[in-house]
């Protein structure tokens, strides 16, 4: 099986037309998913205990619940455990609950890409970098898929597992710091789910360009913090969903300086003539939230999409709301309960967008934007990055 083959969702809701596969494409962010039939029994749907048991079995089989259990340095706050490296700069916890949540996200991406780990056309790579690896599930899978490649995974806390592949190397690092990697080093750089974590995406992209080999690829996957709904949904303009997305976007703009709207920024940044990248491609997908689609594949995706929001919401907002917006612990817990209630309400027909963008570093001498590419990524990069 070709690991980079792009397989399209059923019902035609996601990807560019086949005749446009070689062109830069992007789905209208305001569009509703076309052709998704609603399950007529969804209003009475109840999540069974068997599904919970299946998920626990899935966590155990992937190691997601134990990867973060041996972290050696951390802080506790409002009942959650956080990274202590660069203390207070990252909003998400690194405890057992969030480790299980990241397993859900990894599974969602595998479902979305039909078990493909990447879309960029890489083959026989020597070195791959995974920035912000989290529990390391993608890096572990890549190390297994390419046993001859050296996989480097970075994050603020180490990966701990008894089953790490021998070709996987972990480094404690902050993606906002200056790279220490040499020029022309990696065959691929991968990033996923870093929304709200990066101070300057242009500078990070430039550092990636510098560290990539000529002809190598960057691949960036992100999700939207905004939900949409079909016209039949009672929650199309639900106040709590709107309050969440507006508050998160505002925090990134006015408080942290780290954007939560990266899904709409990464393609324009990477396709800009100043980026230095070429062959920029985009795929946009829909994640149903709840098992409301009639189609079995989309229904399964929706089950995991619902768990994504219900299991993730507290970790997303607890630190941000208490540290930056002045909320109390009890206020956040009440908000989380109300939010989860809206997500689970069977009158809703909710969905969110996720997006994959991949781009290539030019070969030496390849003309880009009127000038030839260079092996070192067109000059010095990252000099203003935080050390």
Secondary structure, 3 states (H helix, E strand, C coil): CCCCCCCCCHHHCCCCCHHHCCCCCCCCCCCCCCCCCECCCHHHCCCCHHHHHHHHHHHHHHCCCCCCCCCCCEEEECCEEEECCCCCCCCCCCCHHHHHHHHHHHHHHHHHCCCCCCCCCCCCCCEEEEECCCCCHHHHHHHHHCCCCEEEEEECCCCCCCCCCCCEEEEECCCCCCCCCCCCCEEEEEEECCCCCCCCHHHHHHHHHHHEEEEEEEEEEEECCCCEECCCCCCCCCHHHHHHHHHHHHHHHHHHCCCCCHHHCHHHHHHCHHHCEEEEEEEEEEEEECCCECCHHHHHHHHHHHHHHHHHHHHHHHHHHHHHCCCCHHHHHHHHHHHHHHHHCCCCCEEEEEEEEEEEECCCCCEECCEECCCCCCCCCCCCCCC
